[in-house]
Amino acid sequence: MWRVLLGVCLLVVVIAAYFYVFDRERLEQHLNGTPLTLSPITTEVYKWRDGSGNWHITGVPPETGTQYETLRYDSDQNILPLAPTSE
C-alpha cells in the first residue's frame, strides 16, 4: 500500500516539476487561488470605527458616509508582531 502512495506522490512531483520548468504560466493558472499559488495574493480589508467607538475590520466596505481606511496585505507578508524577547 505504501508503495502505491509513494508512486503517486512521485508522479505528482514529476508532473509539477515539468510544468514549473516548461509551462510555468499554465501551472500558475491551475494553482491560482490555492495555498500553492506561486505569486503572492493581495487581500484588501476595510477598517473603520462605529458610532460607539468600536473598531471593525471586514472584507466589505462600510455604509456610505462612514469614513474608513483600506488596508492591503500580500500573502507572502508577515503581519503578526514579533514575540517579546526576554533580556
N, CA, C and O atoms as a Tinker XYZ file with bonds, in Angstrom:
   348  protein
     1  N      0.823000   -1.200000    0.000000    73     2
     2  CA     0.000000    0.000000    0.000000    64     1     3
     3  C      0.865000    1.262000    0.000000    63     2     4     5
     4  O      0.596000    2.202000   -0.747000    81     3
     5  N      1.906000    1.278000    0.842000    73     3     6
     6  CA     2.754000    2.467000    0.916000    64     5     7
     7  C      3.520000    2.685000   -0.376000    63     6     8     9
     8  O      3.863000    3.821000   -0.707000    81     7
     9  N      3.794000    1.612000   -1.115000    73     7    10
    10  CA     4.491000    1.745000   -2.401000    64     9    11
    11  C      3.608000    2.457000   -3.428000    63    10    12    13
    12  O      4.092000    3.263000   -4.223000    81    11
    13  N      2.320000    2.151000   -3.402000    73    11    14
    14  CA     1.389000    2.821000   -4.321000    64    13    15
    15  C      1.315000    4.304000   -3.983000    63    14    16    17
    16  O      1.362000    5.154000   -4.872000    81    15
    17  N      1.199000    4.609000   -2.701000    73    15    18
    18  CA     1.144000    6.004000   -2.263000    64    17    19
    19  C      2.434000    6.744000   -2.624000    63    18    20    21
    20  O      2.389000    7.886000   -3.080000    81    19
    21  N      3.559000    6.104000   -2.423000    73    19    22
    22  CA     4.837000    6.701000   -2.776000    64    21    23
    23  C      4.932000    6.936000   -4.285000    63    22    24    25
    24  O      5.434000    7.970000   -4.726000    81    23
    25  N      4.450000    5.975000   -5.069000    73    23    26
    26  CA     4.456000    6.118000   -6.523000    64    25    27
    27  C      3.586000    7.274000   -6.985000    63    26    28    29
    28  O      3.982000    8.029000   -7.873000    81    27
    29  N      2.408000    7.424000   -6.395000    73    27    30
    30  CA     1.504000    8.524000   -6.751000    64    29    31
    31  C      2.141000    9.868000   -6.385000    63    30    32    33
    32  O      2.080000   10.815000   -7.169000    81    31
    33  N      2.744000    9.955000   -5.210000    73    31    34
    34  CA     3.411000   11.197000   -4.791000    64    33    35
    35  C      4.554000   11.536000   -5.737000    63    34    36    37
    36  O      4.726000   12.696000   -6.111000    81    35
    37  N      5.322000   10.551000   -6.122000    73    35    38
    38  CA     6.427000   10.776000   -7.046000    64    37    39
    39  C      5.916000   11.257000   -8.399000    63    38    40    41
    40  O      6.506000   12.154000   -9.001000    81    39
    41  N      4.834000   10.672000   -8.876000    73    39    42
    42  CA     4.245000   11.086000  -10.146000    64    41    43
    43  C      3.776000   12.542000  -10.085000    63    42    44    45
    44  O      3.982000   13.296000  -11.035000    81    43
    45  N      3.154000   12.936000   -8.988000    73    43    46
    46  CA     2.689000   14.315000   -8.822000    64    45    47
    47  C      3.874000   15.280000   -8.827000    63    46    48    49
    48  O      3.804000   16.347000   -9.436000    81    47
    49  N      4.953000   14.912000   -8.155000    73    47    50
    50  CA     6.146000   15.757000   -8.116000    64    49    51
    51  C      6.746000   15.910000   -9.507000    63    50    52    53
    52  O      7.140000   17.011000   -9.891000    81    51
    53  N      6.820000   14.826000  -10.262000    73    51    54
    54  CA     7.389000   14.878000  -11.614000    64    53    55
    55  C      6.530000   15.760000  -12.525000    63    54    56    57
    56  O      7.065000   16.561000  -13.291000    81    55
    57  N      5.222000   15.618000  -12.446000    73    55    58
    58  CA     4.326000   16.435000  -13.273000    64    57    59
    59  C      4.451000   17.916000  -12.894000    63    58    60    61
    60  O      4.523000   18.776000  -13.771000    81    59
    61  N      4.477000   18.212000  -11.597000    73    59    62
    62  CA     4.614000   19.602000  -11.152000    64    61    63
    63  C      5.950000   20.184000  -11.590000    63    62    64    65
    64  O      6.014000   21.340000  -12.007000    81    63
    65  N      7.012000   19.398000  -11.502000    73    63    66
    66  CA     8.331000   19.881000  -11.933000    64    65    67
    67  C      8.333000   20.169000  -13.427000    63    66    68    69
    68  O      8.910000   21.164000  -13.864000    81    67
    69  N      7.698000   19.316000  -14.207000    73    67    70
    70  CA     7.619000   19.530000  -15.653000    64    69    71
    71  C      6.942000   20.868000  -15.957000    63    70    72    73
    72  O      7.465000   21.672000  -16.729000    81    71
    73  N      5.772000   21.105000  -15.344000    73    71    74
    74  CA     5.051000   22.350000  -15.593000    64    73    75
    75  C      5.828000   23.558000  -15.065000    63    74    76    77
    76  O      5.801000   24.627000  -15.674000    81    75
    77  N      6.516000   23.391000  -13.939000    73    75    78
    78  CA     7.291000   24.501000  -13.372000    64    77    79
    79  C      8.415000   24.908000  -14.315000    63    78    80    81
    80  O      8.692000   26.097000  -14.475000    81    79
    81  N      9.058000   23.939000  -14.933000    73    79    82
    82  CA    10.194000   24.221000  -15.812000    64    81    83
    83  C      9.739000   24.642000  -17.207000    63    82    84    85
    84  O     10.259000   25.614000  -17.754000    81    83
    85  N      8.780000   23.930000  -17.790000    73    83    86
    86  CA     8.450000   24.135000  -19.190000    64    85    87
    87  C      7.185000   24.959000  -19.458000    63    86    88    89
    88  O      7.063000   25.565000  -20.523000    81    87
    89  N      6.260000   24.989000  -18.522000    73    87    90
    90  CA     4.998000   25.694000  -18.764000    64    89    91
    91  C      4.527000   26.372000  -17.485000    63    90    92    93
    92  O      3.455000   26.065000  -16.963000    81    91
    93  N      5.343000   27.301000  -16.984000    73    91    94
    94  CA     5.069000   27.959000  -15.705000    64    93    95
    95  C      3.752000   28.737000  -15.723000    63    94    96    97
    96  O      3.039000   28.754000  -14.720000    81    95
    97  N      3.419000   29.376000  -16.834000    73    95    98
    98  CA     2.176000   30.149000  -16.927000    64    97    99
    99  C      0.949000   29.258000  -16.710000    63    98   100   101
   100  O      0.016000   29.635000  -16.001000    81    99
   101  N      0.962000   28.096000  -17.314000    73    99   102
   102  CA    -0.163000   27.159000  -17.156000    64   101   103
   103  C     -0.247000   26.634000  -15.718000    63   102   104   105
   104  O     -1.338000   26.456000  -15.177000    81   103
   105  N      0.917000   26.388000  -15.108000    73   103   106
   106  CA     0.939000   25.942000  -13.711000    64   105   107
   107  C      0.344000   27.012000  -12.808000    63   106   108   109
   108  O     -0.432000   26.693000  -11.906000    81   107
   109  N      0.696000   28.287000  -13.035000    73   107   110
   110  CA     0.147000   29.377000  -12.222000    64   109   111
   111  C     -1.367000   29.475000  -12.371000    63   110   112   113
   112  O     -2.060000   29.788000  -11.403000    81   111
   113  N     -1.892000   29.212000  -13.569000    73   111   114
   114  CA    -3.341000   29.247000  -13.781000    64   113   115
   115  C     -4.036000   28.175000  -12.946000    63   114   116   117
   116  O     -5.097000   28.424000  -12.374000    81   115
   117  N     -3.442000   26.986000  -12.873000    73   115   118
   118  CA    -4.055000   25.891000  -12.113000    64   117   119
   119  C     -3.967000   26.116000  -10.604000    63   118   120   121
   120  O     -4.867000   25.720000   -9.864000    81   119
   121  N     -2.887000   26.749000  -10.148000    73   119   122
   122  CA    -2.679000   26.937000   -8.719000    64   121   123
   123  C     -3.246000   28.245000   -8.195000    63   122   124   125
   124  O     -3.273000   28.456000   -6.982000    81   123
   125  N     -3.700000   29.130000   -9.077000    73   123   126
   126  CA    -4.204000   30.436000   -8.663000    64   125   127
   127  C     -5.371000   30.292000   -7.685000    63   126   128   129
   128  O     -6.326000   29.560000   -7.944000    81   127
   129  N     -5.278000   30.996000   -6.563000    73   127   130
   130  CA    -6.336000   30.958000   -5.557000    64   129   131
   131  C     -6.193000   29.839000   -4.548000    63   130   132   133
   132  O     -7.049000   29.691000   -3.676000    81   131
   133  N     -5.138000   29.049000   -4.639000    73   131   134
   134  CA    -4.881000   27.988000   -3.667000    64   133   135
   135  C     -3.675000   28.379000   -2.813000    63   134   136   137
   136  O     -2.950000   29.310000   -3.165000    81   135
   137  N     -3.453000   27.690000   -1.704000    73   135   138
   138  CA    -2.265000   27.996000   -0.894000    64   137   139
   139  C     -0.947000   27.733000   -1.628000    63   138   140   141
   140  O      0.110000   28.165000   -1.169000    81   139
   141  N     -0.999000   27.039000   -2.746000    73   139   142
   142  CA     0.213000   26.731000   -3.504000    64   141   143
   143  C      0.517000   27.763000   -4.579000    63   142   144   145
   144  O      1.409000   27.551000   -5.400000    81   143
   145  N     -0.206000   28.872000   -4.588000    73   143   146
   146  CA    -0.010000   29.905000   -5.596000    64   145   147
   147  C      1.443000   30.348000   -5.619000    63   146   148   149
   148  O      2.055000   30.549000   -4.570000    81   147
   149  N      1.995000   30.499000   -6.820000    73   147   150
   150  CA     3.395000   30.872000   -6.959000    64   149   151
   151  C      3.623000   32.354000   -6.718000    63   150   152   153
   152  O      4.666000   32.731000   -6.186000    81   151
   153  N      2.684000   33.198000   -7.092000    73   151   154
   154  CA     2.834000   34.633000   -6.869000    64   153   155
   155  C      1.931000   35.035000   -5.698000    63   154   156   157
   156  O      0.894000   34.411000   -5.475000    81   155
   157  N      2.321000   36.077000   -4.948000    73   155   158
   158  CA     1.526000   36.468000   -3.782000    64   157   159
   159  C      0.140000   36.985000   -4.165000    63   158   160   161
   160  O     -0.044000   37.606000   -5.211000    81   159
   161  N     -0.811000   36.717000   -3.304000    73   159   162
   162  CA    -2.181000   37.185000   -3.478000    64   161   163
   163  C     -2.374000   38.393000   -2.563000    63   162   164   165
   164  O     -1.945000   38.369000   -1.409000    81   163
   165  N     -3.011000   39.442000   -3.064000    73   163   166
   166  CA    -3.274000   40.630000   -2.258000    64   165   167
   167  C     -4.692000   40.560000   -1.698000    63   166   168   169
   168  O     -5.661000   40.349000   -2.428000    81   167
   169  N     -4.784000   40.743000   -0.388000    73   167   170
   170  CA    -6.078000   40.765000    0.295000    64   169   171
   171  C     -6.365000   42.200000    0.711000    63   170   172   173
   172  O     -5.494000   42.887000    1.245000    81   171
   173  N     -7.583000   42.642000    0.465000    73   171   174
   174  CA    -7.981000   44.003000    0.799000    64   173   175
   175  C     -9.044000   43.954000    1.886000    63   174   176   177
   176  O    -10.051000   43.261000    1.742000    81   175
   177  N     -8.824000   44.694000    2.983000    73   175   178
   178  CA    -9.797000   44.773000    4.079000    64   177   179
   179  C    -10.085000   46.241000    4.381000    63   178   180   181
   180  O     -9.321000   47.131000    4.007000    81   179
   181  N    -11.194000   46.468000    5.058000    73   179   182
   182  CA   -11.645000   47.825000    5.372000    64   181   183
   183  C    -11.737000   47.979000    6.887000    63   182   184   185
   184  O    -12.290000   47.122000    7.576000    81   183
   185  N    -11.194000   49.067000    7.392000    73   183   186
   186  CA   -11.139000   49.309000    8.834000    64   185   187
   187  C    -11.835000   50.640000    9.133000    63   186   188   189
   188  O    -11.536000   51.666000    8.522000    81   187
   189  N    -12.775000   50.596000   10.090000    73   187   190
   190  CA   -13.467000   51.823000   10.482000    64   189   191
   191  C    -13.956000   51.699000   11.910000    63   190   192   193
   192  O    -13.977000   50.620000   12.501000    81   191
   193  N    -14.353000   52.861000   12.448000    73   191   194
   194  CA   -14.862000   52.934000   13.819000    64   193   195
   195  C    -16.327000   53.311000   13.766000    63   194   196   197
   196  O    -16.707000   54.247000   13.062000    81   195
   197  N    -17.160000   52.580000   14.515000    73   195   198
   198  CA   -18.596000   52.886000   14.517000    64   197   199
   199  C    -18.906000   54.015000   15.498000    63   198   200   201
   200  O    -18.006000   54.561000   16.137000    81   199
   201  N    -20.187000   54.356000   15.610000    73   199   202
   202  CA   -20.622000   55.454000   16.479000    64   201   203
   203  C    -20.319000   55.223000   17.947000    63   202   204   205
   204  O    -20.205000   56.188000   18.703000    81   203
   205  N    -20.186000   53.969000   18.379000    73   203   206
   206  CA   -19.882000   53.642000   19.781000    64   205   207
   207  C    -18.385000   53.618000   20.056000    63   206   208   209
   208  O    -17.964000   53.428000   21.197000    81   207
   209  N    -17.578000   53.811000   19.012000    73   207   210
   210  CA   -16.131000   53.808000   19.201000    64   209   211
   211  C    -15.479000   52.450000   18.989000    63   210   212   213
   212  O    -14.276000   52.298000   19.203000    81   211
   213  N    -16.275000   51.451000   18.564000    73   211   214
   214  CA   -15.725000   50.112000   18.336000    64   213   215
   215  C    -15.114000   50.016000   16.946000    63   214   216   217
   216  O    -15.679000   50.526000   15.978000    81   215
   217  N    -13.947000   49.355000   16.847000    73   215   218
   218  CA   -13.292000   49.163000   15.563000    64   217   219
   219  C    -13.880000   47.969000   14.843000    63   218   220   221
   220  O    -14.242000   46.973000   15.470000    81   219
   221  N    -13.977000   48.068000   13.528000    73   219   222
   222  CA   -14.450000   46.968000   12.683000    64   221   223
   223  C    -13.461000   46.785000   11.544000    63   222   224   225
   224  O    -12.990000   47.759000   10.956000    81   223
   225  N    -13.150000   45.535000   11.237000    73   223   226
   226  CA   -12.313000   45.194000   10.086000    64   225   227
   227  C    -13.043000   44.097000    9.329000    63   226   228   229
   228  O    -13.256000   43.006000    9.857000    81   227
   229  N    -13.429000   44.388000    8.081000    73   227   230
   230  CA   -14.194000   43.431000    7.293000    64   229   231
   231  C    -13.694000   43.401000    5.853000    63   230   232   233
   232  O    -12.861000   44.211000    5.447000    81   231
   233  N    -14.216000   42.460000    5.106000    73   231   234
   234  CA   -13.878000   42.328000    3.700000    64   233   235
   235  C    -14.755000   43.163000    2.783000    63   234   236   237
   236  O    -14.524000   43.201000    1.574000    81   235
   237  N    -15.755000   43.829000    3.337000    73   235   238
   238  CA   -16.631000   44.699000    2.537000    64   237   239
   239  C    -16.604000   46.101000    3.143000    63   238   240   241
   240  O    -16.519000   46.240000    4.363000    81   239
   241  N    -16.673000   47.136000    2.315000    73   239   242
   242  CA   -16.639000   48.495000    2.867000    64   241   243
   243  C    -17.901000   48.792000    3.686000    63   242   244   245
   244  O    -18.942000   48.166000    3.484000    81   243
   245  N    -17.797000   49.754000    4.614000    73   243   246
   246  CA   -18.960000   50.111000    5.434000    64   245   247
   247  C    -19.993000   50.886000    4.625000    63   246   248   249
   248  O    -19.815000   51.144000    3.435000    81   247
   249  N    -21.076000   51.248000    5.305000    73   247   250
   250  CA   -22.147000   52.013000    4.660000    64   249   251
   251  C    -21.607000   53.332000    4.116000    63   250   252   253
   252  O    -20.604000   53.856000    4.601000    81   251
   253  N    -22.280000   53.851000    3.117000    73   251   254
   254  CA   -21.897000   55.131000    2.524000    64   253   255
   255  C    -21.935000   56.220000    3.594000    63   254   256   257
   256  O    -22.868000   56.282000    4.395000    81   255
   257  N    -20.921000   57.071000    3.599000    73   255   258
   258  CA   -20.851000   58.158000    4.568000    64   257   259
   259  C    -19.958000   57.844000    5.755000    63   258   260   261
   260  O    -19.620000   58.751000    6.515000    81   259
   261  N    -19.571000   56.608000    5.938000    73   259   262
   262  CA   -18.690000   56.220000    7.029000    64   261   263
   263  C    -17.239000   56.319000    6.554000    63   262   264   265
   264  O    -16.879000   55.774000    5.511000    81   263
   265  N    -16.416000   57.021000    7.331000    73   263   266
   266  CA   -15.004000   57.111000    6.984000    64   265   267
   267  C    -14.334000   55.776000    7.285000    63   266   268   269
   268  O    -14.569000   55.177000    8.334000    81   267
   269  N    -13.497000   55.314000    6.357000    73   267   270
   270  CA   -12.806000   54.039000    6.556000    64   269   271
   271  C    -11.435000   54.083000    5.920000    63   270   272   273
   272  O    -11.131000   54.950000    5.100000    81   271
   273  N    -10.624000   53.135000    6.314000    73   271   274
   274  CA    -9.272000   53.002000    5.791000    64   273   275
   275  C     -9.185000   51.662000    5.052000    63   274   276   277
   276  O     -9.667000   50.645000    5.552000    81   275
   277  N     -8.579000   51.660000    3.875000    73   275   278
   278  CA    -8.388000   50.432000    3.109000    64   277   279
   279  C     -6.982000   49.906000    3.380000    63   278   280   281
   280  O     -5.998000   50.624000    3.204000    81   279
   281  N     -6.896000   48.651000    3.810000    73   279   282
   282  CA    -5.610000   48.020000    4.098000    64   281   283
   283  C     -5.387000   46.894000    3.101000    63   282   284   285
   284  O     -6.304000   46.125000    2.814000    81   283
   285  N     -4.183000   46.795000    2.577000    73   283   286
   286  CA    -3.853000   45.734000    1.618000    64   285   287
   287  C     -2.699000   44.913000    2.163000    63   286   288   289
   288  O     -1.704000   45.458000    2.642000    81   287
   289  N     -2.842000   43.595000    2.085000    73   287   290
   290  CA    -1.811000   42.678000    2.566000    64   289   291
   291  C     -1.493000   41.656000    1.481000    63   290   292   293
   292  O     -2.394000   41.119000    0.838000    81   291
   293  N     -0.201000   41.394000    1.284000    73   291   294
   294  CA     0.229000   40.342000    0.374000    64   293   295
   295  C      0.348000   39.037000    1.154000    63   294   296   297
   296  O      0.696000   39.041000    2.335000    81   295
   297  N      0.057000   37.921000    0.489000    73   295   298
   298  CA     0.085000   36.622000    1.160000    64   297   299
   299  C      1.490000   36.218000    1.593000    63   298   300   301
   300  O      1.636000   35.343000    2.447000    81   299
   301  N      2.526000   36.835000    1.026000    73   299   302
   302  CA     3.887000   36.496000    1.426000    64   301   303
   303  C      4.449000   37.490000    2.450000    63   302   304   305
   304  O      5.661000   37.552000    2.655000    81   303
   305  N      3.574000   38.262000    3.087000    73   303   306
   306  CA     3.980000   39.284000    4.047000    64   305   307
   307  C      3.496000   38.883000    5.437000    63   306   308   309
   308  O      2.327000   38.540000    5.610000    81   307
   309  N      4.382000   38.922000    6.424000    73   307   310
   310  CA     4.025000   38.596000    7.797000    64   309   311
   311  C      3.475000   39.846000    8.464000    63   310   312   313
   312  O      4.178000   40.852000    8.558000    81   311
   313  N      2.231000   39.802000    8.930000    73   311   314
   314  CA     1.624000   40.980000    9.559000    64   313   315
   315  C      1.490000   40.811000   11.071000    63   314   316   317
   316  O      0.970000   41.700000   11.744000    81   315
   317  N      1.951000   39.678000   11.615000    73   315   318
   318  CA     1.894000   39.456000   13.052000    64   317   319
   319  C      3.080000   40.126000   13.722000    63   318   320   321
   320  O      4.174000   40.145000   13.158000    81   319
   321  N      2.885000   40.676000   14.912000    73   319   322
   322  CA     4.019000   41.295000   15.613000    64   321   323
   323  C      5.009000   40.235000   16.101000    63   322   324   325
   324  O      4.648000   39.072000   16.281000    81   323
   325  N      6.245000   40.645000   16.310000    73   323   326
   326  CA     7.245000   39.730000   16.826000    64   325   327
   327  C      6.946000   39.375000   18.267000    63   326   328   329
   328  O      6.367000   40.178000   18.998000    81   327
   329  N      7.335000   38.182000   18.683000    73   327   330
   330  CA     7.144000   37.764000   20.081000    64   329   331
   331  C      8.111000   38.548000   20.967000    63   330   332   333
   332  O      9.226000   38.862000   20.551000    81   331
   333  N      7.684000   38.861000   22.179000    73   331   334
   334  CA     8.584000   39.602000   23.080000    64   333   335
   335  C      9.812000   38.746000   23.416000    63   334   336   337
   336  O      9.733000   37.521000   23.501000    81   335
   337  N     10.920000   39.413000   23.599000    73   335   338
   338  CA    12.157000   38.702000   23.960000    64   337   339
   339  C     12.495000   39.017000   25.403000    63   338   340   341
   340  O     12.249000   40.125000   25.881000    81   339
   341  N     13.052000   38.055000   26.085000    73   339   342
   342  CA    13.466000   38.283000   27.467000    64   341   343
   343  C     14.926000   38.682000   27.476000    63   342   344   345
   344  O     15.744000   38.098000   26.767000    81   343
   345  N     15.246000   39.671000   28.275000    73   343   346
   346  CA    16.627000   40.165000   28.315000    64   345   347
   347  C     17.304000   39.750000   29.568000    63   346   348
   348  O     18.473000   40.076000   29.775000    81   347
